[in-house]
Amino acid sequence: MVELKIIKVGNSMGVRLPREALSRLHVEDGDRVILTESPEGGYRLTPYDPEFEQQMIDAEEGMRRYRNTLKALAK
């Protein structure tokens, strides 16, 4: 476990990740990362994956389009 400190960055807040964490994430300065909520109630930080982002956009569109069908199947 690594303790991180919240720091002010301009008008926003941020954290500094240690070199070991950046290495394990395979990211470097300027790369994008995604922060997602985990089922356990915490958060997960992962490298940005444009292919996964497109899959999520497609899934959300499908859920929107077939909302009533999915609702009926959930009963």
Secondary structure, 3 states (H helix, E strand, C coil): CCCCCEEEECCEEEECCCHHHHHHHCCCCCCCEEEEECCCCCEEEEECCHHHHHHHHHHHHHHHHCHHHHHHHCC
